[in-house]
Amino acid sequence: MAVSMDKYVSVLSLMIEFMSLIVFSILDLVDFLLCYTYKVADFSFEAECKPCYCFSTTKEAIPDNGNILLSERVESKKTGCLSSSKLQQDGISDTLYTRSSLISKLSTLTIVSHLKTETISAVIQQIAKFMKGRFTSTNFNIIEMLQGKIGGKQSHPLPRWSDCDCETCNAWSFSTSDTLFLKAEGTLDNAEENVIFIHGFISSSAFWTETLFPNFSKSAKSRYRLFAIDLLGFGKSPKPNDSLYTIWEHLEMIERSVLERNKVKSFHIVAHSLGCIIALALAVKYPDSVKSLTLVAPPYFRAPKGEEATQYVMRKLAPRRVWPMIAFGASIVCWYEHIGRTICLVICKNHRVWEFLIRLLTRNRMRTYLIDGFFCHTHNAAWHTLHNIICGTAGKMEAYLDVLQKNMTCNVNIFHGRDDELIPVQCSYNVQSRVPRARVHIKEKKDHITIVVGRQKAFARELQEIWNSSCD
């Protein structure tokens, strides 16, 4: 019986592997065609073809010293997010321009080893050669790509044709304040303590304000000043088209919008998913100011020795497999620049239509704050934040955690859902292995979202206990 079950699992795994090959080979081709489609569309609507991360045009793009020199920052009222004319390569993830094609590995698959036909073998090799040249080119002109975004060209204060131009999504372009959208509650004057909430990928401040804020006690609101932000590129915050959404840009905007504007000297941090990476970077930059650090489902994957951390994290988050479905969705968003833009075009640009349909079908009885946060972003923001924050900081995480362990004394608490299929529980234990004083709280029958949503009352109490004990 055991042998039969093992054989069944092996056959099922082989079928998934084969289906993944077929599906993602088709997606490779679709993304290739969409690349040209968007070049024509961009030229038609905007009179210029915007560069993308698909093709190479020069022999050597990245200098050996790792520094990419760009022209001086273009000053803009609306998009002044980059503060330096020298951009370090480690702020930009190589996964943006180095994504190997699945079809290039076709010859290594078990099922292909049984194919003896020379003609089939030759076809496979030609397709693999084409795809490998498209996705893993080492001479990609990254300088041209970056200059096309932040140097020598005028910023785009207005949304691109493929982005939503509604009042909610574009309100930032009419504001004279170049800061993040901020929702503050609690005692706003003479606060004893401050708390900064950082949401995750394709979300917004509503993830906190609609769940935790109503459930904090009166005593907590009288003592703590609560700040929930929309990260750069998401929600109601600025979504500049010339931003690369690096960790430094996200940090600079948080400093400007929260710390400097509200004269915050010390603070607690609560962060979810991708927000945990930004929270760690913020804590490391202000080690003497952080009172406590609470991470919810932190995406910390420890790369094996000898493997490139950025590529390893991308493969773990987006394994290019059709099953499970959450891995399939993550793979599409992470691997395909132009398919991802098409999804944003269909969903985000037309979010008012989808919101109307949802209200109609649910008779306006469904709270849609999670859906609203999902709609309110641009492809440029999502694409670069995903790669430059989650993948691009993979090599920095150990350094962040070392500083947290050796140079900081704040309380560290980690919450994770046992059923989280996107960020496995092992990620939280990986953090604890580097910071032994961190307390890991595993919640049974909870996933990546329900670790907060659905248990907001309990989580609010837990946070208050953490803050109180950190201040005693």
N, C-alpha and C positions, 0 to 999 in steps of 0.2 A: 504493500500500500504506500509506504514511504517512498519507494522507488518510483511508483507511478506518479505521485504528487510532485516529486522533484522533476520528473520528465515533463509534466504539465507546466510547471513554472518555467522550465527552460524553454519550452516551445512558445509560451506566452511572451517571455522576454524577447525571444528572437522575432516574434511577430511585431512587437512594439518597436524594436530596433529597425526592422524593415520599413514599417509604416512611417517612422520618423524620418528615415532616409528619403522616402518618396515625397512626403509632405514638405519637408524643409528644402528639398531640391527645387520643388515647384515655387516655394516662397522666395528662394534665391533668385529665380528667374523673374518672378513678379516684381521684386524690389528693384531689380536691374532695369526693367521696363518703366517702372514708376519714376526712376531717377530722371530719365529723359522726358517723361511726361511733365514732371514738375519744372524742369528747366524751360520747357516751352510755355507752360502756364505762368511761371514767374516773369518771364520776359514779356508775355502778353499783358499781364496785369500791372507789373511794376517796372517795365522797361529795362530790366537787368536780370541776368541769370545768377542766382545766388550759389556760391560754392557749397559742395557737400563733401562727405567723408568717403566717397566711393573711388575716386580715380587719382592717379599720380600724374604729375606733369613735369617734375624735375628729378634729377638723379639723386641728389642728396638734399633732404629737407630739414633734418634735425641736426644741428651742430653737435660735434663730439663732446663739447663741454656741457651740454644739456640745457643751455640757456637759449631761449627764443627771444630775439630782440625785435621789438615792434616800434612803429612810430609813436610819437607822444599821444597820450590819451586825447580823444576828441571831447572837449567840454560840452556838456549838454545839461539843460535844466532838468530833463526828465530821466536821463540814464547816465548818471555819473557814478557808476558802480565800480569801475576799475581804478585803482589809485596809483598804479605804477606802470611805467612804460616798458619795464623788463618783466616778462612773465616766466616763471620757473616751469620747466617741463613737468616737474612733479605735481604741479597744480592741474595738469591736463592728463586725463587717463589715456593710455595707449589703446585701450579697448575701443575708443572712438574711431580709430583708423586702422586697427589691426584685429579683424574678426575673421578667423579661418572658416571656410565653407565646409559643411558636413560632407558634401559630395567629394571633396578632395581626399577624404578618408575612406572612400567607398571600398578601395581595394583591401583594406584591413578588416572588413567585416566578415563574420563567419559565413554568411550566406553567399558572399561573392566568391569565397574560396572554392566553392563547388562549381563555379561557372568555368567551363573549359573552352568555350568558343573564343577564338582569337579575335573575331570581329567585335564581339561584345567587350572584350578586354580593351581593345584599341579605342572604342568609343568612350568607355569609362575614363581612360587615361586622358583623352582630349578634353572631356568635360571637366575633369578634375583640374587639369592645367589651366583652363579658362577661369574657373571659379577661384582657384588659388591665387591667380594673378589679380583677380578683382578684389578679393577680400583681405589678402595678406601682403599687399605690396609694401615693401620696406622703403620705397622712395616716394611715398605719398607726400604731396606738397602741403604739409601742415602749416607752413608759414603763410602760404596764400590763403588758406582757410581762416587762419586767425586774423590776418590783416583785413580780410573781407568782413570781419565782424567788428574789430575795435580800432583799426588803424586806417587812415586815409579815406574813409568813406563816412558819409553823414549817418548819424543814428536815425532810427525809425521810431519817432514818438507815436506814430499811428500804427494800429495793428496791421499785420500783413493780410493779404487777401484771404489766406486760408485760416486766419484766426478770427475769433469772435470779436465784434466791435460794439457789443451791447454796453449799456451804462455800467452794469455791475463789473464786467470783466475789464473795462477800459477806463474806469473812474480815475485810476492813478495818473493817467496822462493829462488830466485836467487839473491836477493838484499842483500847488506850488511847493509842496513839501516832498522832498525826495527821501521818504522813509517807508518802512513796512507798515502794513495795516496792523493795528494793535487794538486788542480788546482788553481793557483793564477793569478789574473789579476789586472788591475789598476796600479797605481804608486807603484812600488815595492821598491823604495828608498825614504827615507824621507817622508813617508806617514803621513798625518795629522791624519787620522782615519783608523781603521780596521773593517772589517765586516766578520763574520764567518757564513757560510751557512751550515745547517745540514739537510740532506735529511731524508725521511721517510723509512718505512719498505719495504724491497725487492726493493730498488732503488739504485741510485748512485749520484755522484756529477753532472752528466750530467743533472739531473732534473733542476739544476740551470744554469749550464754553457751553455746549449743549448737553454734556454728560456730567462733568465734575463740578463745574462752577455752581450749579443750582443745589448741589448736595454737600457743599462745605458748610460747617456750622457757623452760627453767628459769631461765636468767639473767634473762630479762625478768620473770618472776614474782617473782624475788628482789629486783628493783629497783623494779618498778612496783606500785602499788596500783590494781586495776582495779574500777571501779564501773559496773554496768549497771542502769539503772532502768526500771521500768514507769512511763510517763508518767501523769499525772493522768487518770483515767477509763478506763485500759486495764490489762490483765493483772490483777495482784493488788493494784494501787494503789487508793486511795479513788476512788469514783465518785459524788460528791455530786449529788443531783438539782437542787440550787439553784445549781450552778455554771454559769457561762457559758463556761468553758474559754478564757479570753482568754490572750494571750501573757504578761500580767503574772501571772496565776494559775499558769501552768505554771512560770514562772521562780521565783516565790515558793516553790513546793513543792520545786523542785530545790535552791534555796538552803537551805531548812530541812532537807531530807532528806540531802543530800550534803555541801555546803560547811560548814554550821554544825555538824551532828551529828558529822562526822568531822574537823573542824578542818582542812579543805583550804584551803591558802593559794595554791598554784599547781597548774595542771593542764593536761593535753592534752585535746582534745575530738575524738571520732569520732562522726559523725552520719549518718543515712540518711534521704533523702527529706524528709518533713515535719519530721523532727528537725533537719535542717540549718537551718531558719528559727529554731527555738528555740536551736540552737547559736550562731548568729550574734548573736542578742539577748543570750545569756549572755556571749559573748565581748566584746561592746560594753559591757556593764555592768561587766565585770572585765577591762579591757584590759591591765592590768599583771600579771595572774595567768595568762594563757593562754600556754602554751609552744608549742603547735602546734594547728592546726585542720585536720581532715580531713573533707571533705564528700563524701558518696556520693550521686550523683544529686540535686543541689540543685534545687528547683523555683523557679528565678528567671526569670520571663517579663518582658521589658522592654516596658512598655506604650508604644505610640506617643504622641506629643505630642497633647494634646487629648482623650485617652480616659481614662476613669476606670479606675485600675489594678485595683481590686477586681473590677469587671465584666469587664475584659479577661482577667484570670487565670481567672475562672470559665468564660468561653467557651473558653479554650484547653484547660483541663483537662476540661471537660464540654461539648462542642460540640453536644449534643442531636442526635446522629446515630446511626443504627443500625449503622453500620460505620465503623471496626473495632470489634470486640466490647468491647475494653477501654475505648473511648470511650463506648460504649453503657452499660456498667456504671457508669462514673464519672458519666455524666449522670443516671442514675437516683438515685444516692446523693446527688448534689450539688443537684439541682433539686427533689426531691420529699420533703418532710418526712415525710409520712404513709406513703408507700410505703416509705421508708427504715425507718420504725418497724416496719412490717409485716415487712420482711425480718429485722430484728433479733428480732422476736417469734418468727418461724419458726425462725431459725437459732441465735441466741444463747441464747434462753430454753430451747431444747430441745437444747443442744449435747451433753448427755450421751447423748441418743439417737443423734445423728449420730456421735459418737465411738465408740459401741458398734458401729454399722454399719460404720464404717471399719475398726475392728479386726477385725470379723468377715470382711469382704470381703478384707482384706489378710493375714488370719491373724496379726495382731499383728506383722507384720514391717516396718511402715512407721513411720518417725519422724515424728511429727505435731506438732512444736513450732510450725511455722508456722500450722497449722490451729488449734491450741490458742490461739495469740495472736489469731487472727482471731475466735474465738468470744467471748473474754473482754472484752467491753466493753458499754456501754449505748448506746442510740440517742442519748440526750441528750449523752453524751460525744463520740460520733463526729460528730454533726451540728454541734455548736458548735465542736469542734476543727477540723473541715474548713473551715468558713466563717471562723472568727475567726483561725485561724493561717495557712492557705494563702492564702485570699482577702483576709482582713482586714489582713494585714501587707504586702500587695503595695506599698502606698505607702511603707512604711518600709524596704524592702529596699535602696534606693539609699543611704539615710542610714546603714544598718548597714555597707554595703560601703565607703562613704566613710570611716567611722571606722576600719574594718579596714585600709584603705590608708594613711591619713594619720597615724593616731595609734597604730598597732600595728606591731610588727616581727616577730611570730611567723610561722613557716613555714605556708604555706597549700597544701594539696594537695587536688585534686578527682579523684574516680574516677567514671567513667560507662560504662555498657554501650552499645556501638554499636547494639544492637537494642532499646533501651529505647523502648517504644511509649507509655508513660505520661508520662514526663518526657523530652523530646527532648534529644539531645546538645547542641544549641545553648544550652540553659540553663546548662551548665557553661562554655561559651565566653562567655556573657553575664557570668558572675561574673568570669572572667579579664579581660574588657574593663574592669571597674571596679577590679580588683585585679591589675595586671599581673604581680606577683611570684608569683601563684598558678600552680602547676604542674598542668596537666590531663592525666590519664592515661585514655585511651580504650581500653577492652578489647573486642576484636573478639568477635563471636558471644555477647555477654553482654547480658542485659536488666535490668530493674529489680530483680529478685531475685537472679538468678544472678551479678550483679556481686560478690556476697558468697557466697551459698550455692552450693557447688560448686567454688569457688576459695578456700576459707577458709584453706588452708595457705599459699598464695601471698600472700594478703592479710595474713595475720598477720605474715609476714616483711617485707612492705612497710611495715606500720605500725611494726614494731620499728626499721626503718631510719630512718623519719621521726622517731620519738621520740629515738633515739640522736643523730641529727644535730642535733636541736633543743636537746639538752642539752649538747652539746659547747661 
